[in-house]
Amino acid sequence: MSTFTIFLVLIIIVSFLLVVVVMVQNPKGGGLSSSFGGGGTQQLGGVKKTTDFLDKSTWILATVLLALILVSNIAIDGATGAAESKALDPDSATTSMPAPTKPTTNNTETPIDTTNE
């Protein structure tokens, strides 16, 4: 498996987990965090601990995703050996432009008579 494939799979997994964690949260007090502490009973640590866990997991997953993207960019550029673009290198520019052609004029057309008769 190539480095690109490994980073691609990891980025997709972390992105999916981040979407799931964000969708579970509800900023208005609903969602999973309110169902754990609803009805005045404390279940699985209550609302506060669930909200803290979801907040921390969101930040951790977002940081991991950002780090994976940056590291994959460095790793992929290092593996291919093409750190700089050849488009900016004047020595490697060996493109030849075609010779300019003369515009052809077609003088066989009859001129338009603009005089009023």
C-alpha positions as CSV (number, residue, x, y, z in Angstrom):
1,M,0.0,0.0,0.0
2,S,1.3,3.4,-0.9
3,T,1.7,6.3,1.5
4,F,-1.1,8.2,-0.3
5,T,-3.5,5.3,0.3
6,I,-2.7,5.0,4.0
7,F,-3.2,8.7,4.6
8,L,-6.3,8.8,2.5
9,V,-7.9,5.9,4.5
10,L,-7.0,7.6,7.8
11,I,-8.3,10.9,6.7
12,I,-11.6,9.4,5.6
13,I,-12.0,7.5,8.9
14,V,-11.3,10.6,11.1
15,S,-13.6,12.7,8.9
16,F,-16.4,10.2,9.3
17,L,-15.9,10.1,13.1
18,L,-15.8,13.9,13.3
19,V,-19.1,14.1,11.4
20,V,-20.7,11.5,13.7
21,V,-19.5,13.4,16.9
22,V,-20.7,16.7,15.6
23,M,-24.1,15.3,14.6
24,V,-24.6,13.8,18.0
25,Q,-24.2,17.2,19.6
26,N,-27.1,19.6,19.8
27,P,-26.4,23.2,20.8
28,K,-29.9,23.7,22.2
29,G,-29.5,21.0,24.9
30,G,-31.1,18.2,22.9
31,G,-29.4,15.3,21.3
32,L,-27.4,12.6,23.1
33,S,-26.2,14.8,25.9
34,S,-29.7,15.6,27.2
35,S,-30.9,12.0,26.9
36,F,-28.3,10.8,29.3
37,G,-29.3,13.2,32.1
38,G,-33.0,13.7,31.3
39,G,-35.7,13.3,33.9
40,G,-33.6,14.3,36.9
41,T,-31.7,11.0,37.0
42,Q,-28.0,10.7,36.4
43,Q,-27.0,8.0,33.9
44,L,-23.5,7.4,32.5
45,G,-22.0,10.4,34.2
46,G,-24.8,12.9,33.4
47,V,-25.2,15.7,31.0
48,K,-22.1,17.6,32.0
49,K,-19.7,14.7,31.5
50,T,-21.3,13.7,28.2
51,T,-21.0,17.3,26.9
52,D,-17.4,17.5,28.0
53,F,-16.6,14.2,26.3
54,L,-18.3,15.3,23.1
55,D,-16.5,18.7,23.1
56,K,-13.1,17.1,23.8
57,S,-13.6,14.5,21.2
58,T,-14.6,17.1,18.6
59,W,-11.4,19.1,19.3
60,I,-9.2,16.0,19.3
61,L,-10.7,14.7,16.0
62,A,-10.4,18.1,14.3
63,T,-6.8,18.4,15.4
64,V,-6.0,14.9,14.3
65,L,-7.6,15.6,10.9
66,L,-5.6,18.8,10.4
67,A,-2.4,17.0,11.4
68,L,-3.1,14.1,9.1
69,I,-3.7,16.5,6.2
70,L,-0.5,18.4,6.8
71,V,1.7,15.3,7.3
72,S,0.2,13.7,4.2
73,N,1.1,16.7,2.2
74,I,4.7,16.6,3.4
75,A,5.0,12.8,3.1
76,I,3.5,12.7,-0.4
77,D,5.8,15.5,-1.7
78,G,8.8,13.8,-0.1
79,A,8.0,10.5,-1.7
80,T,7.6,11.8,-5.3
81,G,10.6,14.1,-5.1
82,A,8.7,16.8,-6.9
83,A,8.8,19.5,-4.2
84,E,8.8,22.4,-6.7
85,S,6.8,22.9,-9.8
86,K,8.6,22.7,-13.1
87,A,6.4,25.4,-14.4
88,L,8.3,28.0,-12.4
89,D,11.7,26.7,-13.5
90,P,13.0,28.6,-16.5
91,D,15.6,26.0,-17.4
92,S,13.1,23.2,-17.8
93,A,10.8,25.2,-20.0
94,T,11.4,23.7,-23.4
95,T,8.2,24.5,-25.0
96,S,8.3,25.8,-28.5
97,M,5.7,28.2,-29.7
98,P,4.4,27.8,-33.2
99,A,5.4,30.4,-35.8
100,P,3.0,33.3,-36.1
101,T,0.8,33.2,-39.1
102,K,-0.1,36.2,-41.2
103,P,-3.8,37.1,-41.1
104,T,-5.4,36.4,-44.4
105,T,-7.6,38.9,-45.9
106,N,-10.2,38.0,-48.4
107,N,-10.4,40.9,-51.0
108,T,-12.8,39.1,-53.3
109,E,-15.8,40.5,-51.5
110,T,-17.6,43.4,-53.1
111,P,-17.7,46.6,-51.1
112,I,-21.0,47.7,-49.7
113,D,-22.4,50.8,-51.3
114,T,-23.1,53.3,-48.6
115,T,-24.3,56.0,-50.9
116,N,-28.0,56.8,-50.9
117,E,-29.7,56.6,-54.3
